Amino acid sequence: MSLETEPLPDPLAAPPPPVTAPLTLAPPRPGRFRDAGPRGRLVRLADRMDPGVRHAARRLVVVIVLLPLLLVLAREAPRLVQAPLLLGYGFTVLSVTIAMLFIAYSRYDDPSVRILHHRPRRLDRFPALPDVPRVSFLVAVKDEEEGIEECVRSMAGSDYPDLEVVVVDDASEDGTRAILGRLQNELPLKVLYLAENVGKKHALVKAAEQATGEVIAFTDSDCLLAPDALQRCVTALVHHPELGAVSGHARALNPDDSLLSRTQDVWYEGQFRVAKAAEATFGSVSCVSGPLAVFRRDAIYNYLPAWAGDRFLGGEFRFATDRQLTGYVLGQCWKGRKLKKQYSDSPFVKETDHPELPWRIGYVQSARVWTTVPARFRPFMRQQVRWKKSFIRNLFFTGTFMWRRGLGPAVLFYGHVLWVLCAPLMAVRHLVWAPYHGLWFLTGLYLAGIILKGTVWGLAFKVDNPGNTNWRCRPLMSLLSSLLLSWLLPYSLLTIRRGVWSRSQS
């Protein structure tokens, strides 16, 4: 069944109901993050259009904007037949970039603002949430005395009427425990103090044991949330019962610290606004990211012991992979029964056996959260190694079933996997083999293609953030990814058994 895309009701357009009236959750009035100026007026004009007209207009505008890149492809297509090895990689990368931009900007809708256009035929199989579900908001922390107070205050300060905040301290050795003790006396929150370090996943599962909400949300200990971020995510779940989880939209909290942090800020914007938006149009976001990850309890509760006890290549996989927890929601129709049988003695499985459902996973662009990114090179590289290890582990789980979720999700997922696997090979071919054989033109073409791709993503950032000049940093991230970070994949595979969770910026 395909429903028309209509704005959700706005409770702030009318006087508030009496305190004795039943409370219903509806999206907040667009305000803080609604663009001002000419672009903002265009967005508001689009909101008033008929849904069919709005979608057609968006597609037309996006095609017009992408027309220069389409002309480049059309021009090079005949030459591709003559020199497929020379032009094939660049042609493919540019084609995929154009496709992702088209999908993200022409098809994506924020599920906290509108009822989505593309929905499952059988919505009745998904149990509805209460109008205002109770939310358990969890965070695990270890040795974070510098930033944990701001994080916890932003969690407790969320504009949500029925909120339970649970903080678990994983045997911190600095002043973190004293700060949490003080906050516990000031704010409505629970704090669990672990006597021994158990790792982030186990710590979060212990927090989940205390959670009473129909919705379980996670954030990272170095993040700050907009006051309405959590409510927007829960609104999306309430109005779309087929959504088992949603991801918020993360940006860098410290973009002005260095050139590296500014570059990551622009990169984060693209990874969420373009990559996650494209996946969300198919209901198959492959990673509900840690800065703000919001799940229905019945979509993940039975699989928390499997997440905590995850093993890979014969050993415990200690990284708290957001991708893996997301995979349990995406693939439980094919993997769920076996996982629950494996952990049948766990209270998470014995107490309530939730049915395996074909959940969708979405992305809420308006749910803003800011995360501290590494401002120096060494912490940045350690972070990238952790992410590469998580990518490798998840490939052997989610990669076994993503093809079952349809053509669109499969193309996006396996296309990304292919690009990651090919990147180091392409770097060797263009930066080592080609110069060795005197093919400097091939090397120059490769570097020019990387810069072009980064510029295109940078211009997309500029469209969404008018006046922000940091878009010029995006080509640097493309160069880093292709020339340096791609080499981390084989290193991460060789060292995948080494695993500790730490957010140290030193």
SVG drawing of the C-alpha trace seen along z (x, -y; Angstrom):
<svg xmlns="http://www.w3.org/2000/svg" viewBox="-9 -36 67 59">
<polyline fill="none" stroke="black" stroke-width="0.4" points="0.0,0.0 1.3,-3.4 0.0,-6.3 0.0,-10.0 2.6,-12.1 0.8,-14.4 2.1,-16.6 1.5,-15.3 -0.7,-17.3 0.9,-20.2 -0.3,-20.4 1.2,-23.8 -1.2,-25.3 -4.0,-25.2 -4.3,-25.9 -2.9,-23.1 -5.4,-20.6 -6.3,-20.6 -3.9,-18.7 -6.7,-16.1 -6.9,-15.2 -5.0,-12.2 -1.6,-13.1 -0.8,-12.4 2.5,-12.7 2.7,-14.8 5.7,-16.4 7.0,-19.7 6.4,-22.8 9.3,-23.2 11.4,-26.0 14.9,-25.8 16.2,-23.8 13.9,-25.2 15.9,-27.2 15.4,-31.0 15.7,-33.1 14.8,-32.2 15.5,-28.5 13.3,-28.4 10.5,-29.9 10.8,-27.3 10.7,-24.6 7.5,-26.0 6.0,-26.4 6.8,-22.7 5.0,-21.8 1.8,-23.3 1.9,-21.5 -0.2,-18.4 2.0,-15.4 2.1,-14.1 3.0,-17.6 5.7,-18.0 7.4,-14.7 7.3,-15.5 8.7,-19.0 11.5,-17.7 12.6,-15.1 12.6,-17.8 14.6,-20.2 17.2,-17.6 17.6,-16.4 18.2,-20.0 20.8,-20.5 22.6,-17.3 22.4,-18.0 26.1,-19.1 27.2,-15.8 24.9,-13.8 26.3,-15.6 29.8,-14.6 28.7,-11.0 27.0,-11.2 30.1,-12.7 32.4,-10.0 30.1,-7.0 31.3,-6.4 34.9,-6.6 34.2,-4.1 33.6,-1.4 37.0,-2.1 38.9,-2.2 36.9,-0.5 40.0,0.2 41.1,-3.5 37.7,-5.1 35.6,-2.4 36.3,-3.0 35.8,-6.8 32.7,-6.4 31.2,-4.0 32.0,-6.1 30.5,-9.3 27.4,-7.3 26.8,-6.0 27.4,-9.5 24.8,-11.0 22.3,-8.1 22.7,-8.6 22.2,-12.3 19.1,-11.9 17.6,-9.4 18.4,-11.4 17.1,-14.7 14.1,-13.6 12.7,-10.7 13.6,-11.3 11.0,-12.6 11.6,-13.2 9.2,-10.7 8.8,-13.0 7.3,-15.6 5.2,-13.7 3.7,-10.3 6.0,-8.5 5.0,-7.9 6.4,-4.3 5.1,-1.9 4.6,1.8 1.3,3.3 0.5,5.0 0.8,2.4 -1.5,4.4 1.3,6.9 3.2,4.3 2.0,3.6 1.2,-0.1 3.1,-2.0 1.1,-4.0 0.4,-7.6 3.2,-8.6 5.4,-5.6 7.8,-5.6 11.4,-6.1 14.5,-4.7 17.5,-6.7 20.8,-4.9 24.4,-5.9 27.6,-4.0 30.6,-5.9 34.2,-5.2 36.7,-7.9 34.8,-10.9 35.1,-13.5 35.6,-16.3 32.4,-15.9 30.0,-13.6 28.1,-16.3 27.1,-18.2 26.0,-14.9 23.9,-13.8 22.3,-17.2 21.3,-17.3 19.8,-13.8 17.8,-14.8 16.9,-18.1 15.1,-16.4 11.6,-17.8 9.9,-14.5 7.1,-13.9 7.8,-10.3 11.6,-9.9 13.8,-7.5 17.5,-8.3 19.9,-5.5 23.7,-6.1 26.1,-3.1 29.6,-3.8 31.9,-1.1 34.5,-1.2 35.8,-4.7 39.1,-5.5 39.0,-9.3 36.5,-11.8 33.6,-10.6 31.9,-8.8 32.0,-11.9 30.3,-13.9 27.6,-11.3 27.0,-11.2 26.4,-14.9 24.2,-14.8 22.1,-12.0 21.2,-14.3 20.2,-17.1 18.5,-15.3 15.9,-12.6 18.2,-9.8 19.5,-6.3 23.2,-5.6 24.6,-2.1 28.2,-1.8 30.0,1.3 32.8,2.7 34.7,4.1 35.2,3.0 33.0,5.1 33.1,3.2 30.6,0.9 28.2,3.5 27.9,5.4 27.5,2.1 24.6,1.0 22.9,4.4 23.1,4.0 21.5,0.6 18.8,2.2 18.0,4.6 16.8,1.6 14.9,0.0 11.2,0.0 10.3,-2.0 8.6,-0.8 11.3,-2.7 15.0,-2.3 17.3,-5.0 21.1,-5.2 23.6,-8.0 27.4,-8.2 29.1,-9.8 30.7,-12.6 27.5,-13.8 25.1,-16.7 21.4,-16.5 19.0,-19.2 16.1,-19.4 13.6,-18.1 15.8,-15.5 14.5,-12.5 10.9,-13.6 11.3,-13.8 12.6,-10.3 9.9,-8.9 7.3,-10.8 8.6,-9.0 8.2,-5.6 4.7,-6.3 3.3,-7.4 5.1,-4.7 4.6,-1.3 6.7,0.4 9.8,-1.4 11.8,0.7 14.5,-1.9 15.5,-5.4 18.8,-7.2 19.2,-10.9 21.4,-13.4 24.9,-13.9 27.4,-16.7 30.7,-17.6 30.5,-19.3 34.0,-20.7 34.4,-21.7 36.6,-24.7 39.3,-22.8 41.3,-22.0 41.2,-21.5 40.7,-17.8 37.6,-18.4 36.1,-20.8 36.6,-18.2 34.9,-15.5 32.0,-17.8 31.3,-18.2 31.8,-14.4 29.3,-13.6 26.7,-15.8 27.0,-13.9 27.0,-10.5 23.7,-11.3 21.9,-13.7 22.8,-11.8 23.9,-8.2 21.4,-7.5 18.6,-9.5 19.1,-7.3 18.9,-4.1 15.9,-5.4 13.9,-5.7 14.0,-1.9 13.5,-1.5 16.9,0.1 19.3,-2.2 22.3,0.1 23.7,-1.6 21.6,-3.4 24.5,-5.5 25.6,-5.8 25.2,-9.5 21.4,-9.1 20.0,-5.5 16.3,-5.0 14.8,-1.5 11.4,0.0 11.9,2.3 10.2,5.2 12.6,4.9 15.8,5.4 15.1,6.7 15.5,10.4 18.8,9.8 20.6,7.8 22.4,10.8 23.5,11.8 24.9,8.3 26.7,8.4 28.1,11.9 28.9,11.4 31.8,13.6 33.8,13.3 36.7,15.4 36.7,17.5 36.9,14.7 34.7,12.1 34.1,9.1 34.2,6.3 33.5,3.3 30.0,1.8 29.1,2.0 26.1,-0.2 26.0,1.7 25.6,5.1 22.7,4.0 21.0,2.5 21.6,5.8 19.5,7.6 16.5,5.4 17.0,5.6 17.6,9.4 15.6,10.9 13.1,12.6 16.0,14.7 18.4,14.7 16.1,14.0 14.8,17.4 18.3,18.9 19.8,16.1 17.0,16.4 17.4,20.1 21.1,19.6 20.4,17.4 17.2,19.0 18.3,19.0 18.7,15.2 16.0,13.2 15.9,11.0 14.5,14.0 12.7,16.0 10.6,13.1 9.0,12.1 9.4,13.7 8.7,10.9 7.8,12.1 10.3,11.7 8.9,8.9 10.1,7.3 11.0,4.1 12.0,1.0 14.7,-1.4 14.5,-5.1 16.5,-8.3 15.2,-11.6 17.1,-14.5 15.6,-17.0 16.7,-15.1 20.0,-16.9 22.9,-15.7 26.5,-16.8 29.4,-14.5 33.0,-15.3 35.3,-14.2 39.0,-13.6 40.9,-16.9 44.3,-15.3 45.6,-12.7 46.4,-9.7 43.0,-9.6 41.3,-9.9 43.2,-6.9 42.4,-4.8 38.7,-5.7 38.9,-4.8 40.5,-1.4 37.6,-0.7 35.1,-1.5 36.8,0.6 36.8,3.6 33.1,3.1 32.5,2.9 34.3,6.2 32.4,8.0 29.0,6.7 29.7,7.6 29.7,11.3 26.3,10.8 24.2,8.3 25.8,9.2 24.3,12.6 20.7,11.4 20.6,7.8 19.9,9.1 16.6,10.4 15.4,6.9 14.9,5.8 16.9,4.5 17.3,0.9 18.8,1.9 20.9,4.6 22.4,2.2 23.2,-0.4 24.7,2.0 26.7,4.3 27.7,1.3 29.2,-0.3 31.0,2.9 32.4,3.3 33.7,-0.3 35.4,0.2 37.0,3.5 38.2,2.0 39.5,-1.2 42.9,0.1 43.3,2.0 42.5,-1.1 45.0,-3.1 47.7,-0.6 46.8,-0.6 46.8,-4.3 49.5,-5.4 52.0,-2.6 51.5,-0.5 50.7,-3.4 53.7,-5.7 56.0,-2.6 54.9,-2.1 55.1,-5.8 51.3,-6.2 51.3,-9.5 48.2,-10.6 46.2,-7.7 47.4,-8.8 46.4,-12.4 43.0,-11.3 42.5,-9.2 43.3,-12.2 41.2,-14.5 38.3,-12.1 38.7,-12.0 38.7,-15.8 35.6,-16.0 33.7,-13.5 34.7,-15.4 33.6,-18.7 30.2,-17.3 29.7,-16.2 30.9,-19.5 28.4,-21.4 25.6,-19.2 26.8,-20.3 26.6,-23.9 23.0,-23.4 21.9,-22.3 24.1,-24.7 24.1,-28.0 26.7,-30.5 28.9,-27.7 32.3,-27.8 33.5,-24.5 32.2,-22.8 35.6,-23.4 37.1,-20.9 35.1,-18.0 37.6,-17.1 40.2,-16.7 38.2,-13.9 37.8,-12.2 41.6,-12.3 42.1,-11.0 39.6,-8.1 41.1,-7.1 44.8,-7.6 45.1,-6.7 42.0,-5.3 41.5,-2.6 44.8,-1.0 43.3,-0.5 41.0,2.3 43.7,5.0 45.3,3.8 42.0,3.9 41.4,7.4 44.8,8.5 44.3,6.9 40.5,7.5 40.9,9.6 42.3,6.5 39.4,4.7 38.8,2.2 36.3,-0.6 37.8,-4.0 37.0,-7.6 40.2,-9.1 41.2,-12.1 44.9,-11.9"/>
</svg>
